[in-house]
Amino acid sequence: MDFTFNDEQTAVQEAVEGILTGLVTPDRVQEIEATEDRVDRQLWSELAKADLLGLAVPAAHGGGGYGMVELCLLLEAQGKVVAPVPLWATLVLGALPIAEFGSDALSASLLPGVTAGDVFLTAALADVANDIAVGGEGRATVTGTRGADGGLVLSGSAFAVPYAHVATRVLVPVATDGGLVVAAVDPTAAGVTVERVVTTNREIHPHLHLDGVTVAADQLLAGGDGARGGHVLAWILERAWTGLCALQVGITESAVAQTAEYLNSREQFGLPLATFQATKMRAADAAIDTEAVRVTTWQAAWRLDNGLDAGRAVNVASWFAAESGQRVVFATQHLHGGIGADISYPIHRYFLWGKQIELLLGSPSAQLARLGHQVAAGLTAAAVPA
């Protein structure tokens, strides 16, 4: 397969890397981590001015109308500098599903604000994703009862919701009598309690506790049709997982590059560390692992954008991003020796981000089991006569 990017994709890649390289430094990341919400709003504003936040927003709402490949280029560049902004949460978890399944009113009220940099979005996927990881169908931890106007009244808790503390809307999977529904919840609405939680990579992923929260009918994705809820959730999860893989591509690539530079400049016994066989082999393994994450990620993103069945490709990419990705960030930190243990040294953040993505993607063994079920199902289907 030819993974060469077209002219427009190359322009996106060059634009975002230029902005991120110019504005994101280790000192800047550390400065943002000391703030209350841990969002670099100056960087977010610059990305909006460059029309990068609206890449996958439909043209009708001021966006570029591009797809998953372009978003993955954006996320890969973010991973290279571990920029503290909610690109994955806002663009992949929020804007994409709203553009695809949201009502006209919901889309019109939120998507232009995403493009302008005024709106943050996110989704509460941790609970359903964890249920799928252990063989479930995505059981929601929030329940809903139908209101008189066709809306829902929600109760329950959604855990570890990325950037929910700054989000304008949170997409929440809801279990109803008619099936699964995805609702756009206002985290500032009556009945919502936001519990602050700090994650492995120092982001804020709050728990949301809902007690009698009313959501109007036009705030339900796919018209609140429970029969379509499973499809909507699967659609969102495939793109969410692929986006995490793209972040991991950038993280591992940058970690390997920084480590190679360190090994070439650091000396022991009068020789650069890069001349020792053990360090060369460990770094080479990390580079190979990085390329495995890269090629499987682009395979998944390409299939999603071309309307092909991407389930297996997404699972394969997720396994490599989790298993190989964490192996890369562990190796690169280890190759830095004692300085790698310094939590203020830049390479340590790549370890934290790589580990966080592994946790968000779920257990690699569970991913293999899910992939095995997919393969077995395909073989069974092929064996049944037409």
C-alpha atoms as a printed R data frame, in Angstrom:
    type eleno elety resid chain resno       x       y      z
1   ATOM     1    CA   MET     A     1   0.000   0.000  0.000
2   ATOM     2    CA   ASP     A     2   1.216   3.490 -0.864
3   ATOM     3    CA   PHE     A     3   1.207   5.682  2.244
4   ATOM     4    CA   THR     A     4   2.421   8.791  0.416
5   ATOM     5    CA   PHE     A     5   0.363  11.820  1.433
6   ATOM     6    CA   ASN     A     6  -1.257  14.038 -1.175
7   ATOM     7    CA   ASP     A     7  -0.489  17.748 -1.480
8   ATOM     8    CA   GLU     A     8  -3.279  18.834  0.870
9   ATOM     9    CA   GLN     A     9  -2.268  16.321  3.527
10  ATOM    10    CA   THR     A    10   1.362  17.375  3.244
11  ATOM    11    CA   ALA     A    11   0.287  20.997  3.699
12  ATOM    12    CA   VAL     A    12  -1.624  20.039  6.854
13  ATOM    13    CA   GLN     A    13   1.405  18.179  8.180
14  ATOM    14    CA   GLU     A    14   3.776  21.064  7.529
15  ATOM    15    CA   ALA     A    15   1.398  23.667  8.993
16  ATOM    16    CA   VAL     A    16   0.735  21.872 12.264
17  ATOM    17    CA   GLU     A    17   4.354  20.847 12.779
18  ATOM    18    CA   GLY     A    18   5.438  24.439 12.175
19  ATOM    19    CA   ILE     A    19   3.047  25.777 14.815
20  ATOM    20    CA   LEU     A    20   3.757  23.089 17.389
21  ATOM    21    CA   THR     A    21   7.521  23.216 16.959
22  ATOM    22    CA   GLY     A    22   7.483  26.974 17.377
23  ATOM    23    CA   LEU     A    23   5.197  27.159 20.407
24  ATOM    24    CA   VAL     A    24   5.674  23.942 22.382
25  ATOM    25    CA   THR     A    25   8.853  23.513 24.423
26  ATOM    26    CA   PRO     A    26   9.542  21.385 27.514
27  ATOM    27    CA   ASP     A    27   9.441  24.532 29.635
28  ATOM    28    CA   ARG     A    28   6.081  25.538 28.140
29  ATOM    29    CA   VAL     A    29   4.614  22.079 28.794
30  ATOM    30    CA   GLN     A    30   5.802  22.238 32.396
31  ATOM    31    CA   GLU     A    31   4.273  25.700 32.749
32  ATOM    32    CA   ILE     A    32   0.877  24.511 31.485
33  ATOM    33    CA   GLU     A    33   0.974  21.453 33.760
34  ATOM    34    CA   ALA     A    34   1.101  23.855 36.715
35  ATOM    35    CA   THR     A    35  -2.168  25.577 35.699
36  ATOM    36    CA   GLU     A    36  -5.622  24.634 36.949
37  ATOM    37    CA   ASP     A    37  -7.124  23.283 33.706
38  ATOM    38    CA   ARG     A    38  -3.840  22.213 32.039
39  ATOM    39    CA   VAL     A    39  -4.816  23.450 28.581
40  ATOM    40    CA   ASP     A    40  -2.480  25.590 26.484
41  ATOM    41    CA   ARG     A    41  -5.071  28.087 25.296
42  ATOM    42    CA   GLN     A    42  -2.542  30.190 23.397
43  ATOM    43    CA   LEU     A    43  -1.594  27.159 21.311
44  ATOM    44    CA   TRP     A    44  -5.263  26.270 20.838
45  ATOM    45    CA   SER     A    45  -5.916  29.787 19.531
46  ATOM    46    CA   GLU     A    46  -3.038  29.547 17.063
47  ATOM    47    CA   LEU     A    47  -4.308  26.200 15.763
48  ATOM    48    CA   ALA     A    48  -7.724  27.790 15.236
49  ATOM    49    CA   LYS     A    49  -6.224  30.767 13.385
50  ATOM    50    CA   ALA     A    50  -4.478  28.323 11.045
51  ATOM    51    CA   ASP     A    51  -7.852  26.609 10.327
52  ATOM    52    CA   LEU     A    52  -6.541  23.331 11.746
53  ATOM    53    CA   LEU     A    53  -9.242  22.737 14.363
54  ATOM    54    CA   GLY     A    54 -11.916  22.549 11.683
55  ATOM    55    CA   LEU     A    55 -10.124  20.022  9.481
56  ATOM    56    CA   ALA     A    56 -12.837  17.362  9.757
57  ATOM    57    CA   VAL     A    57 -15.749  19.736 10.400
58  ATOM    58    CA   PRO     A    58 -18.158  19.885  7.428
59  ATOM    59    CA   ALA     A    59 -17.777  22.897  5.162
60  ATOM    60    CA   ALA     A    60 -21.340  23.938  6.043
61  ATOM    61    CA   HIS     A    61 -20.097  24.693  9.567
62  ATOM    62    CA   GLY     A    62 -16.912  26.478  8.557
63  ATOM    63    CA   GLY     A    63 -14.597  23.472  8.413
64  ATOM    64    CA   GLY     A    64 -12.473  21.774  5.793
65  ATOM    65    CA   GLY     A    65 -14.527  18.595  5.423
66  ATOM    66    CA   TYR     A    66 -11.500  16.314  5.609
67  ATOM    67    CA   GLY     A    67 -11.325  12.929  7.316
68  ATOM    68    CA   MET     A    68  -9.505  10.671  9.719
69  ATOM    69    CA   VAL     A    69  -6.173  10.705  7.891
70  ATOM    70    CA   GLU     A    70  -5.889  14.480  8.232
71  ATOM    71    CA   LEU     A    71  -6.864  14.326 11.910
72  ATOM    72    CA   CYS     A    72  -4.232  11.640 12.467
73  ATOM    73    CA   LEU     A    73  -1.593  13.916 10.953
74  ATOM    74    CA   LEU     A    74  -2.624  16.544 13.483
75  ATOM    75    CA   LEU     A    75  -2.484  14.058 16.362
76  ATOM    76    CA   GLU     A    76   0.854  12.611 15.272
77  ATOM    77    CA   ALA     A    77   2.360  16.105 15.339
78  ATOM    78    CA   GLN     A    78   0.877  16.679 18.796
79  ATOM    79    CA   GLY     A    79   2.441  13.450 20.049
80  ATOM    80    CA   LYS     A    80   5.879  14.530 18.858
81  ATOM    81    CA   VAL     A    81   5.882  17.451 21.298
82  ATOM    82    CA   VAL     A    82   3.319  16.112 23.842
83  ATOM    83    CA   ALA     A    83   1.365  19.363 23.503
84  ATOM    84    CA   PRO     A    84  -1.172  19.851 26.331
85  ATOM    85    CA   VAL     A    85  -4.289  20.567 24.259
86  ATOM    86    CA   PRO     A    86  -7.493  18.476 23.853
87  ATOM    87    CA   LEU     A    87  -7.195  17.718 20.141
88  ATOM    88    CA   TRP     A    88  -8.157  14.045 20.457
89  ATOM    89    CA   ALA     A    89 -11.039  14.779 22.829
90  ATOM    90    CA   THR     A    90 -12.499  17.721 20.900
91  ATOM    91    CA   LEU     A    91 -11.968  16.711 17.282
92  ATOM    92    CA   VAL     A    92 -12.188  12.907 17.369
93  ATOM    93    CA   LEU     A    93 -14.395  12.118 20.363
94  ATOM    94    CA   GLY     A    94 -16.689  15.112 19.927
95  ATOM    95    CA   ALA     A    95 -16.744  16.886 16.566
96  ATOM    96    CA   LEU     A    96 -16.597  13.820 14.306
97  ATOM    97    CA   PRO     A    97 -19.594  12.006 15.868
98  ATOM    98    CA   ILE     A    98 -21.653  15.193 16.098
99  ATOM    99    CA   ALA     A    99 -20.991  15.942 12.423
100 ATOM   100    CA   GLU     A   100 -21.974  12.385 11.476
101 ATOM   101    CA   PHE     A   101 -24.918  11.690 13.781
102 ATOM   102    CA   GLY     A   102 -25.924  14.971 15.449
103 ATOM   103    CA   SER     A   103 -29.099  16.890 14.757
104 ATOM   104    CA   ASP     A   104 -28.951  20.052 12.680
105 ATOM   105    CA   ALA     A   105 -29.489  22.080 15.842
106 ATOM   106    CA   LEU     A   106 -26.701  20.332 17.753
107 ATOM   107    CA   SER     A   107 -24.239  20.594 14.879
108 ATOM   108    CA   ALA     A   108 -25.017  24.247 14.227
109 ATOM   109    CA   SER     A   109 -24.641  25.149 17.899
110 ATOM   110    CA   LEU     A   110 -21.249  23.485 18.409
111 ATOM   111    CA   LEU     A   111 -19.261  22.816 15.248
112 ATOM   112    CA   PRO     A   112 -18.639  26.440 14.174
113 ATOM   113    CA   GLY     A   113 -17.302  27.045 17.681
114 ATOM   114    CA   VAL     A   114 -14.921  24.101 17.335
115 ATOM   115    CA   THR     A   115 -13.533  25.551 14.115
116 ATOM   116    CA   ALA     A   116 -13.141  28.978 15.752
117 ATOM   117    CA   GLY     A   117 -11.403  27.522 18.804
118 ATOM   118    CA   ASP     A   118 -14.175  28.578 21.187
119 ATOM   119    CA   VAL     A   119 -15.628  25.135 21.977
120 ATOM   120    CA   PHE     A   120 -14.083  22.069 23.618
121 ATOM   121    CA   LEU     A   121 -15.825  18.697 23.274
122 ATOM   122    CA   THR     A   122 -15.253  15.212 24.632
123 ATOM   123    CA   ALA     A   123 -16.898  11.808 25.176
124 ATOM   124    CA   ALA     A   124 -17.269   9.397 28.091
125 ATOM   125    CA   LEU     A   125 -15.990   6.180 26.518
126 ATOM   126    CA   ALA     A   126 -13.852   4.593 29.231
127 ATOM   127    CA   ASP     A   127 -16.632   2.489 30.765
128 ATOM   128    CA   VAL     A   128 -18.049   1.078 27.529
129 ATOM   129    CA   ALA     A   129 -14.551   0.497 26.112
130 ATOM   130    CA   ASN     A   130 -13.511  -1.414 29.229
131 ATOM   131    CA   ASP     A   131 -16.638  -3.568 28.987
132 ATOM   132    CA   ILE     A   132 -15.842  -4.379 25.363
133 ATOM   133    CA   ALA     A   133 -12.259  -5.230 26.369
134 ATOM   134    CA   VAL     A   134 -13.512  -8.050 28.615
135 ATOM   135    CA   GLY     A   135 -15.901  -9.476 26.023
136 ATOM   136    CA   GLY     A   136 -18.975  -7.296 26.628
137 ATOM   137    CA   GLU     A   137 -20.993  -5.291 24.129
138 ATOM   138    CA   GLY     A   138 -20.305  -1.881 25.633
139 ATOM   139    CA   ARG     A   139 -22.486  -1.697 28.724
140 ATOM   140    CA   ALA     A   140 -23.170   1.914 29.682
141 ATOM   141    CA   THR     A   141 -22.894   3.015 33.312
142 ATOM   142    CA   VAL     A   142 -25.350   5.865 32.796
143 ATOM   143    CA   THR     A   143 -29.061   5.065 32.449
144 ATOM   144    CA   GLY     A   144 -31.823   7.157 30.922
145 ATOM   145    CA   THR     A   145 -35.605   7.311 31.005
146 ATOM   146    CA   ARG     A   146 -37.663   8.951 28.311
147 ATOM   147    CA   GLY     A   147 -39.133  12.345 29.017
148 ATOM   148    CA   ALA     A   148 -42.421  13.664 27.714
149 ATOM   149    CA   ASP     A   149 -40.708  15.607 24.914
150 ATOM   150    CA   GLY     A   150 -38.684  12.646 23.618
151 ATOM   151    CA   GLY     A   151 -35.590  13.638 25.523
152 ATOM   152    CA   LEU     A   152 -33.907  11.723 28.354
153 ATOM   153    CA   VAL     A   153 -33.433  12.057 32.083
154 ATOM   154    CA   LEU     A   154 -30.010  10.657 33.004
155 ATOM   155    CA   SER     A   155 -28.603   9.106 36.154
156 ATOM   156    CA   GLY     A   156 -25.324   7.364 36.921
157 ATOM   157    CA   SER     A   157 -21.607   8.070 36.652
158 ATOM   158    CA   ALA     A   158 -19.216   8.295 33.728
159 ATOM   159    CA   PHE     A   159 -15.606   7.838 34.716
160 ATOM   160    CA   ALA     A   160 -12.343   9.324 33.426
161 ATOM   161    CA   VAL     A   161 -13.775  11.689 30.831
162 ATOM   162    CA   PRO     A   162 -10.942  13.544 29.022
163 ATOM   163    CA   TYR     A   163 -11.059  17.308 29.568
164 ATOM   164    CA   ALA     A   164 -14.665  17.230 30.810
165 ATOM   165    CA   HIS     A   165 -13.838  20.164 33.098
166 ATOM   166    CA   VAL     A   166 -13.504  22.520 30.106
167 ATOM   167    CA   ALA     A   167 -15.936  20.865 27.683
168 ATOM   168    CA   THR     A   168 -19.047  22.547 26.351
169 ATOM   169    CA   ARG     A   169 -20.632  19.140 25.698
170 ATOM   170    CA   VAL     A   170 -19.774  15.564 26.677
171 ATOM   171    CA   LEU     A   171 -21.047  12.670 24.548
172 ATOM   172    CA   VAL     A   172 -22.308  10.061 27.023
173 ATOM   173    CA   PRO     A   173 -23.455   6.523 26.097
174 ATOM   174    CA   VAL     A   174 -26.757   5.887 27.881
175 ATOM   175    CA   ALA     A   175 -28.590   2.624 28.517
176 ATOM   176    CA   THR     A   176 -32.348   2.987 27.880
177 ATOM   177    CA   ASP     A   177 -35.259   0.576 27.572
178 ATOM   178    CA   GLY     A   178 -35.052   1.024 23.821
179 ATOM   179    CA   GLY     A   179 -31.328   0.344 23.572
180 ATOM   180    CA   LEU     A   180 -28.117   2.360 23.739
181 ATOM   181    CA   VAL     A   181 -28.333   6.085 23.054
182 ATOM   182    CA   VAL     A   182 -25.495   8.628 22.886
183 ATOM   183    CA   ALA     A   183 -26.454  11.933 24.499
184 ATOM   184    CA   ALA     A   184 -24.690  15.314 24.365
185 ATOM   185    CA   VAL     A   185 -24.581  16.408 28.002
186 ATOM   186    CA   ASP     A   186 -23.794  19.897 29.237
187 ATOM   187    CA   PRO     A   187 -21.329  19.392 32.149
188 ATOM   188    CA   THR     A   188 -22.537  22.640 33.727
189 ATOM   189    CA   ALA     A   189 -26.217  21.568 33.719
190 ATOM   190    CA   ALA     A   190 -28.246  21.064 36.887
191 ATOM   191    CA   GLY     A   191 -27.614  17.634 38.369
192 ATOM   192    CA   VAL     A   192 -24.079  17.222 36.989
193 ATOM   193    CA   THR     A   193 -21.143  16.966 39.396
194 ATOM   194    CA   VAL     A   194 -17.617  17.131 37.962
195 ATOM   195    CA   GLU     A   195 -15.025  15.335 40.088
196 ATOM   196    CA   ARG     A   196 -11.455  16.345 39.246
197 ATOM   197    CA   VAL     A   197  -9.079  13.466 38.390
198 ATOM   198    CA   VAL     A   198  -5.425  13.697 37.295
199 ATOM   199    CA   THR     A   199  -4.197  11.003 34.912
200 ATOM   200    CA   THR     A   200  -0.855   9.287 34.363
201 ATOM   201    CA   ASN     A   201   0.270  11.900 31.824
202 ATOM   202    CA   ARG     A   202  -0.912  14.784 34.052
203 ATOM   203    CA   GLU     A   203  -4.035  15.631 32.066
204 ATOM   204    CA   ILE     A   204  -7.386  16.218 33.780
205 ATOM   205    CA   HIS     A   205  -9.933  13.437 33.097
206 ATOM   206    CA   PRO     A   206 -12.793  14.082 35.542
207 ATOM   207    CA   HIS     A   207 -15.527  11.704 36.652
208 ATOM   208    CA   LEU     A   208 -19.040  12.921 35.825
209 ATOM   209    CA   HIS     A   209 -21.826  12.112 38.274
210 ATOM   210    CA   LEU     A   210 -25.337  12.601 36.851
211 ATOM   211    CA   ASP     A   211 -28.448  12.857 38.999
212 ATOM   212    CA   GLY     A   212 -31.678  13.559 37.128
213 ATOM   213    CA   VAL     A   213 -29.977  15.438 34.294
214 ATOM   214    CA   THR     A   214 -32.388  16.428 31.527
215 ATOM   215    CA   VAL     A   215 -31.215  16.165 27.908
216 ATOM   216    CA   ALA     A   216 -33.455  17.455 25.110
217 ATOM   217    CA   ALA     A   217 -34.340  15.301 22.107
218 ATOM   218    CA   ASP     A   218 -32.207  17.364 19.711
219 ATOM   219    CA   GLN     A   219 -29.159  16.636 21.903
220 ATOM   220    CA   LEU     A   220 -29.342  12.884 21.162
221 ATOM   221    CA   LEU     A   221 -27.174  11.453 18.402
222 ATOM   222    CA   ALA     A   222 -28.911   9.544 15.588
223 ATOM   223    CA   GLY     A   223 -32.197  10.973 16.810
224 ATOM   224    CA   GLY     A   224 -32.010   8.953 20.009
225 ATOM   225    CA   ASP     A   225 -32.738   5.753 18.072
226 ATOM   226    CA   GLY     A   226 -31.713   2.921 20.411
227 ATOM   227    CA   ALA     A   227 -31.646   0.454 17.524
228 ATOM   228    CA   ARG     A   228 -28.756   2.432 16.005
229 ATOM   229    CA   GLY     A   229 -26.952   3.069 19.269
230 ATOM   230    CA   GLY     A   230 -24.573   0.141 18.933
231 ATOM   231    CA   HIS     A   231 -23.555   1.254 15.457
232 ATOM   232    CA   VAL     A   232 -22.992   4.828 16.640
233 ATOM   233    CA   LEU     A   233 -20.840   3.645 19.555
234 ATOM   234    CA   ALA     A   234 -18.763   1.304 17.357
235 ATOM   235    CA   TRP     A   235 -18.262   4.133 14.844
236 ATOM   236    CA   ILE     A   236 -17.000   6.451 17.581
237 ATOM   237    CA   LEU     A   237 -14.741   3.856 19.227
238 ATOM   238    CA   GLU     A   238 -13.004   2.875 15.996
239 ATOM   239    CA   ARG     A   239 -12.040   6.472 15.382
240 ATOM   240    CA   ALA     A   240 -11.172   7.109 19.022
241 ATOM   241    CA   TRP     A   241  -8.775   4.158 19.092
242 ATOM   242    CA   THR     A   242  -7.229   5.116 15.745
243 ATOM   243    CA   GLY     A   243  -6.666   8.659 16.997
244 ATOM   244    CA   LEU     A   244  -4.825   7.324 20.050
245 ATOM   245    CA   CYS     A   245  -2.649   5.229 17.746
246 ATOM   246    CA   ALA     A   246  -1.738   8.348 15.764
247 ATOM   247    CA   LEU     A   247  -0.735  10.109 18.969
248 ATOM   248    CA   GLN     A   248   1.429   7.104 19.821
249 ATOM   249    CA   VAL     A   249   3.151   7.319 16.428
250 ATOM   250    CA   GLY     A   250   4.299  10.852 17.216
251 ATOM   251    CA   ILE     A   251   5.269  10.024 20.795
252 ATOM   252    CA   THR     A   252   7.388   7.001 19.898
253 ATOM   253    CA   GLU     A   253   9.016   8.655 16.892
254 ATOM   254    CA   SER     A   254  10.078  11.654 18.953
255 ATOM   255    CA   ALA     A   255  11.219   9.511 21.890
256 ATOM   256    CA   VAL     A   256  13.432   7.422 19.589
257 ATOM   257    CA   ALA     A   257  14.885  10.534 17.915
258 ATOM   258    CA   GLN     A   258  15.689  12.158 21.265
259 ATOM   259    CA   THR     A   259  17.282   8.956 22.495
260 ATOM   260    CA   ALA     A   260  19.436   8.590 19.388
261 ATOM   261    CA   GLU     A   261  20.679  12.148 19.876
262 ATOM   262    CA   TYR     A   262  21.424  11.443 23.535
263 ATOM   263    CA   LEU     A   263  23.313   8.218 22.792
264 ATOM   264    CA   ASN     A   264  25.417   9.958 20.153
265 ATOM   265    CA   SER     A   265  26.408  12.804 22.469
266 ATOM   266    CA   ARG     A   266  26.768  11.058 25.850
267 ATOM   267    CA   GLU     A   267  30.140   9.366 26.473
268 ATOM   268    CA   GLN     A   268  31.229   6.519 28.724
269 ATOM   269    CA   PHE     A   269  34.771   5.113 28.876
270 ATOM   270    CA   GLY     A   270  35.774   7.756 26.345
271 ATOM   271    CA   LEU     A   271  33.283   6.596 23.712
272 ATOM   272    CA   PRO     A   272  29.749   7.703 22.720
273 ATOM   273    CA   LEU     A   273  27.078   5.429 24.168
274 ATOM   274    CA   ALA     A   274  25.847   4.863 20.617
275 ATOM   275    CA   THR     A   275  28.973   2.815 19.864
276 ATOM   276    CA   PHE     A   276  28.033   0.086 22.361
277 ATOM   277    CA   GLN     A   277  26.249  -2.893 20.853
278 ATOM   278    CA   ALA     A   278  23.650  -3.196 23.609
279 ATOM   279    CA   THR     A   279  22.451   0.402 23.234
280 ATOM   280    CA   LYS     A   280  22.418   0.163 19.427
281 ATOM   281    CA   MET     A   281  20.301  -2.993 19.459
282 ATOM   282    CA   ARG     A   282  17.874  -1.613 22.034
283 ATOM   283    CA   ALA     A   283  17.434   1.613 20.072
284 ATOM   284    CA   ALA     A   284  17.030  -0.322 16.812
285 ATOM   285    CA   ASP     A   285  14.287  -2.447 18.349
286 ATOM   286    CA   ALA     A   286  12.517   0.725 19.464
287 ATOM   287    CA   ALA     A   287  12.745   2.154 15.948
288 ATOM   288    CA   ILE     A   288  11.284  -1.049 14.470
289 ATOM   289    CA   ASP     A   289   8.446  -1.013 16.998
290 ATOM   290    CA   THR     A   290   7.729   2.603 16.064
291 ATOM   291    CA   GLU     A   291   7.410   1.732 12.390
292 ATOM   292    CA   ALA     A   292   5.006  -1.091 13.256
293 ATOM   293    CA   VAL     A   293   2.786   1.384 15.108
294 ATOM   294    CA   ARG     A   294   3.007   3.792 12.174
295 ATOM   295    CA   VAL     A   295   2.098   1.430  9.340
296 ATOM   296    CA   THR     A   296  -0.812  -0.193 11.156
297 ATOM   297    CA   THR     A   297  -2.191   3.204 12.176
298 ATOM   298    CA   TRP     A   298  -2.245   4.544  8.633
299 ATOM   299    CA   GLN     A   299  -3.828   1.319  7.429
300 ATOM   300    CA   ALA     A   300  -6.669   1.787  9.927
301 ATOM   301    CA   ALA     A   301  -7.138   5.503  9.177
302 ATOM   302    CA   TRP     A   302  -7.163   4.891  5.400
303 ATOM   303    CA   ARG     A   303  -9.788   2.161  5.686
304 ATOM   304    CA   LEU     A   304 -11.993   4.367  7.860
305 ATOM   305    CA   ASP     A   305 -11.824   7.232  5.376
306 ATOM   306    CA   ASN     A   306 -12.602   4.968  2.427
307 ATOM   307    CA   GLY     A   307 -15.687   3.395  3.946
308 ATOM   308    CA   LEU     A   308 -14.115  -0.046  4.272
309 ATOM   309    CA   ASP     A   309 -14.540  -2.482  7.138
310 ATOM   310    CA   ALA     A   310 -11.856  -1.287  9.536
311 ATOM   311    CA   GLY     A   311 -12.568  -3.369 12.636
312 ATOM   312    CA   ARG     A   312  -9.603  -5.706 12.298
313 ATOM   313    CA   ALA     A   313  -7.258  -2.945 11.142
314 ATOM   314    CA   VAL     A   314  -8.178  -0.772 14.129
315 ATOM   315    CA   ASN     A   315  -7.640  -3.666 16.549
316 ATOM   316    CA   VAL     A   316  -4.259  -4.501 15.000
317 ATOM   317    CA   ALA     A   317  -3.172  -0.858 15.197
318 ATOM   318    CA   SER     A   318  -4.413  -0.616 18.786
319 ATOM   319    CA   TRP     A   319  -2.452  -3.695 19.808
320 ATOM   320    CA   PHE     A   320   0.768  -2.347 18.300
321 ATOM   321    CA   ALA     A   321   0.205   1.118 19.792
322 ATOM   322    CA   ALA     A   322  -0.359  -0.356 23.254
323 ATOM   323    CA   GLU     A   323   2.137  -3.241 23.284
324 ATOM   324    CA   SER     A   324   4.917  -1.903 21.067
325 ATOM   325    CA   GLY     A   325   4.287   1.699 22.067
326 ATOM   326    CA   GLN     A   326   4.819   1.127 25.762
327 ATOM   327    CA   ARG     A   327   7.897  -0.966 24.947
328 ATOM   328    CA   VAL     A   328   9.362   1.962 23.003
329 ATOM   329    CA   VAL     A   329   8.820   4.590 25.703
330 ATOM   330    CA   PHE     A   330  10.167   2.239 28.364
331 ATOM   331    CA   ALA     A   331  13.283   1.504 26.306
332 ATOM   332    CA   THR     A   332  13.960   5.135 25.437
333 ATOM   333    CA   GLN     A   333  13.656   6.232 29.041
334 ATOM   334    CA   HIS     A   334  15.873   3.338 30.149
335 ATOM   335    CA   LEU     A   335  18.531   4.228 27.564
336 ATOM   336    CA   HIS     A   336  18.797   7.667 29.135
337 ATOM   337    CA   GLY     A   337  20.144   6.012 32.270
338 ATOM   338    CA   GLY     A   338  19.836   7.915 35.535
339 ATOM   339    CA   ILE     A   339  18.696  11.130 33.881
340 ATOM   340    CA   GLY     A   340  15.719   9.244 32.449
341 ATOM   341    CA   ALA     A   341  14.402   8.831 35.987
342 ATOM   342    CA   ASP     A   342  14.262  12.607 36.464
343 ATOM   343    CA   ILE     A   343  10.551  13.451 36.218
344 ATOM   344    CA   SER     A   344  11.372  16.985 35.031
345 ATOM   345    CA   TYR     A   345  13.541  15.753 32.124
346 ATOM   346    CA   PRO     A   346  11.701  15.818 28.742
347 ATOM   347    CA   ILE     A   347  11.984  12.084 27.954
348 ATOM   348    CA   HIS     A   348   9.990  11.248 31.091
349 ATOM   349    CA   ARG     A   349   6.878  12.937 29.661
350 ATOM   350    CA   TYR     A   350   7.041  10.710 26.590
351 ATOM   351    CA   PHE     A   351   7.082   7.700 28.893
352 ATOM   352    CA   LEU     A   352   4.021   9.055 30.744
353 ATOM   353    CA   TRP     A   353   2.109   9.822 27.537
354 ATOM   354    CA   GLY     A   354   2.970   6.472 25.977
355 ATOM   355    CA   LYS     A   355   1.814   4.654 29.096
356 ATOM   356    CA   GLN     A   356  -1.386   6.717 29.245
357 ATOM   357    CA   ILE     A   357  -2.256   5.733 25.679
358 ATOM   358    CA   GLU     A   358  -1.648   2.071 26.492
359 ATOM   359    CA   LEU     A   359  -4.111   2.408 29.379
360 ATOM   360    CA   LEU     A   360  -6.705   4.198 27.247
361 ATOM   361    CA   LEU     A   361  -6.471   1.565 24.514
362 ATOM   362    CA   GLY     A   362  -6.885  -1.226 27.044
363 ATOM   363    CA   SER     A   363  -5.063  -4.461 27.708
364 ATOM   364    CA   PRO     A   364  -3.078  -5.758 24.703
365 ATOM   365    CA   SER     A   365  -4.167  -9.294 25.598
366 ATOM   366    CA   ALA     A   366  -7.817  -8.228 25.487
367 ATOM   367    CA   GLN     A   367  -7.207  -6.626 22.096
368 ATOM   368    CA   LEU     A   368  -5.733  -9.885 20.797
369 ATOM   369    CA   ALA     A   369  -8.734 -11.780 22.129
370 ATOM   370    CA   ARG     A   370 -11.104  -9.358 20.386
371 ATOM   371    CA   LEU     A   371  -9.140  -9.677 17.169
372 ATOM   372    CA   GLY     A   372  -9.297 -13.457 17.477
373 ATOM   373    CA   HIS     A   373 -13.088 -13.318 17.764
374 ATOM   374    CA   GLN     A   374 -13.225 -11.131 14.656
375 ATOM   375    CA   VAL     A   375 -11.050 -13.526 12.667
376 ATOM   376    CA   ALA     A   376 -13.055 -16.543 13.839
377 ATOM   377    CA   ALA     A   377 -16.317 -14.816 12.952
378 ATOM   378    CA   GLY     A   378 -14.983 -14.060  9.486
379 ATOM   379    CA   LEU     A   379 -13.908 -17.660  8.935
380 ATOM   380    CA   THR     A   380 -17.301 -18.941 10.120
381 ATOM   381    CA   ALA     A   381 -19.125 -16.583  7.777
382 ATOM   382    CA   ALA     A   382 -16.929 -17.648  4.869
383 ATOM   383    CA   ALA     A   383 -17.694 -21.315  5.566
384 ATOM   384    CA   VAL     A   384 -21.470 -20.829  5.359
385 ATOM   385    CA   PRO     A   385 -22.773 -21.534  1.816
386 ATOM   386    CA   ALA     A   386 -24.401 -18.575  0.083
